[in-house]
Amino acid sequence: MRLFIDTGPFMARHNKRDKQHSYAVQSFDKIRDGETLYRKLYTSDYILDEAVTACRQRTRNHGLPVGLGTLILSSESLLMLRDTAQSDRLYFCNTREKTWNNRRLQL
C-alpha cells in the first residue's frame, strides 16, 4: 500500500514538544521496519516547504527545520512528488498582459 504524508506527521516526528511526537516516531519506525502494510511513502515539494516553514515558525530554531528538510530529502523510503508548474507557465505565457499585486505587467 501507498501512503501520502502531509505536514502534520513530519512536524510531530521532528518536534519533541508536539503532542503526537511519540505516536509519529512509532509510526515512522513501524513503516521503516516493514511492520505495516505501507511500503512506499509519498509527499510533495509543497509539503516539504510547509513542514520546514512551520517547524521554523513554531520552534524559533534554525537547526530543527534544516534537520527536518534534510531528513525528508534524504529519505530512501519517501518519494517526493514535484509540481513542475508547467500548466501555470503555459497559462502565463499565453497571456499578453497580467496583473500582479495590483500592478499591470506588460510582456
C-alpha positions as a Markdown table, in Angstrom:
| # | Residue | x | y | z |
|---|---|---|---|---|
| 1 | Met | 0.0 | 0.0 | 0.0 |
| 2 | Arg | 1.0 | 3.6 | -0.5 |
| 3 | Leu | 0.7 | 6.4 | 1.9 |
| 4 | Phe | 0.8 | 10.2 | 1.3 |
| 5 | Ile | 2.4 | 12.0 | 4.2 |
| 6 | Asp | 1.1 | 15.5 | 4.9 |
| 7 | Thr | 2.8 | 18.2 | 7.1 |
| 8 | Gly | 1.4 | 17.1 | 10.5 |
| 9 | Pro | 3.3 | 13.7 | 10.8 |
| 10 | Phe | 6.6 | 15.3 | 9.8 |
| 11 | Met | 6.2 | 18.1 | 12.3 |
| 12 | Ala | 5.2 | 15.7 | 15.1 |
| 13 | Arg | 8.1 | 13.3 | 14.3 |
| 14 | His | 10.6 | 16.1 | 14.4 |
| 15 | Asn | 9.4 | 18.2 | 17.3 |
| 16 | Lys | 9.7 | 16.6 | 20.7 |
| 17 | Arg | 7.2 | 19.1 | 22.2 |
| 18 | Asp | 4.4 | 18.1 | 19.8 |
| 19 | Lys | 1.5 | 16.2 | 21.4 |
| 20 | Gln | 1.7 | 13.5 | 18.7 |
| 21 | His | 5.5 | 13.1 | 18.8 |
| 22 | Ser | 5.7 | 9.6 | 20.4 |
| 23 | Tyr | 3.0 | 8.3 | 18.1 |
| 24 | Ala | 4.6 | 9.8 | 15.0 |
| 25 | Val | 8.0 | 8.3 | 15.9 |
| 26 | Gln | 6.4 | 4.9 | 16.5 |
| 27 | Ser | 4.5 | 5.1 | 13.2 |
| 28 | Phe | 7.6 | 6.1 | 11.1 |
| 29 | Asp | 9.6 | 3.3 | 12.9 |
| 30 | Lys | 7.0 | 0.7 | 12.1 |
| 31 | Ile | 6.9 | 1.8 | 8.4 |
| 32 | Arg | 10.7 | 1.8 | 8.2 |
| 33 | Asp | 10.9 | -1.7 | 9.8 |
| 34 | Gly | 8.2 | -3.1 | 7.5 |
| 35 | Glu | 5.7 | -3.7 | 10.3 |
| 36 | Thr | 2.8 | -2.1 | 8.4 |
| 37 | Leu | 1.1 | -2.5 | 5.1 |
| 38 | Tyr | 2.6 | 0.7 | 3.9 |
| 39 | Arg | 5.8 | 0.2 | 1.9 |
| 40 | Lys | 6.0 | 3.3 | -0.2 |
| 41 | Leu | 5.6 | 6.8 | 1.3 |
| 42 | Tyr | 4.8 | 9.9 | -0.8 |
| 43 | Thr | 4.9 | 13.6 | -0.1 |
| 44 | Ser | 5.3 | 16.7 | -2.2 |
| 45 | Asp | 7.5 | 19.7 | -2.6 |
| 46 | Tyr | 4.7 | 21.8 | -1.2 |
| 47 | Ile | 4.5 | 19.6 | 1.9 |
| 48 | Leu | 8.3 | 19.9 | 2.3 |
| 49 | Asp | 8.1 | 23.7 | 2.1 |
| 50 | Glu | 5.1 | 23.8 | 4.5 |
| 51 | Ala | 6.7 | 21.5 | 7.1 |
| 52 | Val | 10.1 | 23.3 | 7.1 |
| 53 | Thr | 8.4 | 26.7 | 7.3 |
| 54 | Ala | 6.0 | 25.6 | 10.1 |
| 55 | Cys | 8.8 | 24.0 | 12.0 |
| 56 | Arg | 10.8 | 27.2 | 11.9 |
| 57 | Gln | 7.8 | 29.3 | 13.0 |
| 58 | Arg | 6.9 | 27.0 | 15.9 |
| 59 | Thr | 10.3 | 26.3 | 17.3 |
| 60 | Arg | 12.1 | 29.6 | 16.5 |
| 61 | Asn | 15.1 | 27.3 | 16.0 |
| 62 | His | 17.1 | 27.3 | 12.7 |
| 63 | Gly | 18.6 | 23.9 | 13.2 |
| 64 | Leu | 15.4 | 21.9 | 13.6 |
| 65 | Pro | 13.8 | 22.9 | 10.2 |
| 66 | Val | 17.2 | 22.3 | 8.5 |
| 67 | Gly | 17.3 | 18.9 | 10.0 |
| 68 | Leu | 13.7 | 18.2 | 9.1 |
| 69 | Gly | 14.3 | 19.2 | 5.4 |
| 70 | Thr | 17.4 | 17.1 | 5.3 |
| 71 | Leu | 15.6 | 14.1 | 6.7 |
| 72 | Ile | 12.8 | 14.4 | 4.2 |
| 73 | Leu | 15.0 | 14.9 | 1.2 |
| 74 | Ser | 17.5 | 12.1 | 2.1 |
| 75 | Ser | 14.8 | 9.5 | 2.9 |
| 76 | Glu | 15.2 | 6.4 | 0.8 |
| 77 | Ser | 11.6 | 5.3 | 1.5 |
| 78 | Leu | 10.0 | 8.6 | 0.6 |
| 79 | Leu | 9.1 | 9.6 | -2.9 |
| 80 | Met | 8.9 | 13.3 | -3.5 |
| 81 | Leu | 6.2 | 14.4 | -5.9 |
| 82 | Arg | 7.2 | 17.6 | -7.5 |
| 83 | Asp | 5.0 | 20.2 | -9.2 |
| 84 | Thr | 6.6 | 21.3 | -12.4 |
| 85 | Ala | 4.1 | 24.2 | -12.7 |
| 86 | Gln | 4.1 | 23.6 | -16.4 |
| 87 | Ser | 0.4 | 24.4 | -16.7 |
| 88 | Asp | 1.0 | 27.7 | -14.8 |
| 89 | Arg | 3.8 | 28.7 | -17.1 |
| 90 | Leu | 1.7 | 27.9 | -20.2 |
| 91 | Tyr | -1.2 | 29.9 | -18.9 |
| 92 | Phe | 1.1 | 32.8 | -18.1 |
| 93 | Cys | 3.0 | 32.7 | -21.4 |
| 94 | Asn | -0.3 | 32.6 | -23.4 |
| 95 | Thr | -1.5 | 35.8 | -21.9 |
| 96 | Arg | 0.0 | 39.1 | -23.1 |
| 97 | Glu | -1.0 | 41.2 | -20.0 |
| 98 | Lys | -1.0 | 40.1 | -16.4 |
| 99 | Thr | -1.9 | 41.9 | -13.2 |
| 100 | Trp | 0.5 | 41.1 | -10.4 |
| 101 | Asn | -0.1 | 42.6 | -6.9 |
| 102 | Asn | -2.5 | 45.1 | -8.5 |
| 103 | Arg | 0.2 | 46.2 | -11.0 |
| 104 | Arg | -0.1 | 45.7 | -14.7 |
| 105 | Leu | 2.8 | 43.8 | -16.3 |
| 106 | Gln | 3.5 | 44.2 | -20.0 |
| 107 | Leu | 5.0 | 41.2 | -21.6 |
